[in-house]
């Protein structure tokens, strides 16, 4: 239980998209809701639309999608 709580807190405070300050928790929520491409996650969350146009966050989003799909 403590590890899950810690992971939830980390997901809320860790910014996946630093340009738009979008936390990992919002990215994971979008993926869990069916956004299984970077484009779909971007549309659902606004990630990849900041100053770097996804240069910094795309690899992390791809990794989160891959991990989610492997769990299924």
Order of alpha helices (4+ residues) and beta strands (2+ residues): alpha-beta-beta-alpha-alpha-alpha
